[in-house]
Amino acid sequence: MSAESPIARRLANVKHIILVLSGKGGVGKSSVSTQLALSLYALEPSPRVGILDVDLTGPSIPRMFGVDEGYDVHQSSAGWVPIYVDGAESRLACMSVGFLLKRKEDSVVWRGPKKNAMIRQFLGDVRWGDLDYLVVDTPPGTGDEHLSLMEHLAPLQSRLSSVVVTTPQAVALTDAIKGISFTRAVSLSVLGLIENMSGYVCPCCGEISNIFSKGGGEELAKRENIPFLGRLPVDTELVDLLDSPTATNSQEGSQDPPPTFPLLAKYRQTLSFTLFTLIVRKIADGLSSSVSSASDSISTGDTLVDGVSTLSVA
C-alpha cells in the first residue's frame, strides 16, 4: 500500500497509533483501552485522543464511555464525524460499529471481507483530524481484524505500536504468548505488557488482596524480553463507573458546577486512575524513545499481510 493511500492521508496528522491486544477474551482489554484513552487525555498539555473500537462483533467502547444510546455518527463533506465523548472540549473522539447498529442488541454477523471493508472505512473515512494518540481496541486473538489493521496501517509503521493485556492466570498467559508472537510476525512494536485483574481492591478499606494469582504477567514480560508496564487490580469503583458511565452526569445534591467531562472527573477519584497514570507515563516514555528507531515498513510479516490484501467485499 502506497504511503499516499487514502488511509495514510487521512491519518497524516495522527502522531501515535496504539493497538491494544489480548490473546484471550475476558481479560479486561476494553476496560484497559478505555483507561488508556482517558489517562492519555488527562496528560499535560491537553493532548487530543481518539479511540477506535474494531471489536466488530462485540463493541463495548460506546457503553464504557456512556455514549451507547442517543448518539449517531453523521456524514460531512470531510467524512464521518466521530462522537466526541468529552462534549464541547472535542479532544476525545470515539468511533465504533456500535454507533451504526439500529439497535444495540443487534448482532454483527460478518465474514472476513466485510470486516476488512469496515476497518478500512473507519481508518480512511472518519474525520479524525489532528490527534496525539489513536487507541485501537482490537478483538481477542489474532484474526481478520488484526491482519486488516496491519495491512491498512503499513504505510504508518513508524507511528504504530501495541500494548498487550493479560491476567496472571496460566491459561491467559498461554494465549498472551500467541499475541506477542503475532507482534513479532508482523514487526509490530510492543510498548509493554499489562497484568490486569491482579488482586482485588476492597471497597471498604482499599486494601489489595491477591484472591487469584499474581506476577504471571511480569514473569512473562521478563521471559519474552518486553517491558512490564504494571499491574491493575479488580477495582469495584471502576467496574461501577464503566458499567453505568451515564450516572456520572448526575450532580444531585451538589452545589458545585458540573464538570465538563464527568466520566473523567469520576475516573480521577478511583485507585485505578492512580495506578494507570504510572502505566501511561511509561507508555508515553516508550513512544518518545521509539520514534527515532521505529521501522518504516513491515519486514517479516509480508506473507500474513499480503494474504489479507486480496480480500474485497462481495
C-alpha positions, 0 to 999 in steps of 0.5 A: 500500500502506497504511503499516499493511500487514502488511509495514510492521508487521512491519518497524516496528522495522527502522531501515535497509533496504539493497538491494544491486544489480548490473546484471550477474551475476558481479560479486561482489554476494553476496560484497559483501552478505555483507561488508556484513552482517558489517562492519555487525555488527562496528560499535560498539555491537553493532548487530543485522543481518539479511540477506535473500537474494531471489536466488530462483533462485540463493541463495548467502547460506546457503553464504557464511555456512556455514549451507547444510546442517543448518539449517531455518527453523521456524514460531512463533506470531510467524512464521518464525524466521530462522537466526541465523548468529552462534549464541547472540549472535542479532544476525545473522539470515539468511533465504533460499529456500535454507533451504526447498529439500529439497535444495540442488541443487534448482532454483527454477523460478518465474514472476513471481507466485510470486516476488512471493508469496515476497518478500512472505512473507519481508518480512511473515512472518519474525520479524525483530524489532528490527534496525539494518540489513536487507541485501537481496541482490537478483538481477542486473538489474532484474526481478520481484524488484526491482519486488516489493521496491519495491512491498512496501517503499513504505510504508518509503521513508524507511528504504530505500536501495541500494548498487550493485556493479560491476567496472571492466570496460566491459561491467559498467559498461554494465549498472551504468548500467541499475541506477542508472537503475532507482534513479532510476525508482523514487526509490530512494536510492543510498548509493554505488557499489562497484568490486569485483574491482579488482586482485588481492591476492597471497597471498604478499606482499599486494601489489595488482596491477591484472591487469584494469582499474581506476577504471571504477567511480569514473569512473562514480560521478563521471559519474552524480553518486553517491558512490564508496564504494571499491574491493575487490580479488580477495582469495584469503583471502576467496574461501577463507573464503566458499567453505568458511565451515564450516572456520572452526569448526575450532580444531585445534591451538589452545589458545585458546577458540573464538570465538563467531562464527568466520566473523567472527573469520576475516573480521577477519584478511583485507585485505578486512575492512580495506578494507570497514570504510572502505566501511561507515563511509561507508555508515553516514555516508550513512544518518545524513545521509539520514534527515532528507531521505529521501522518504516515498513513491515519486514517479516510479516509480508506473507500474513499481510499480503494474504489479507490484501486480496480480500474485497467485499462481495 
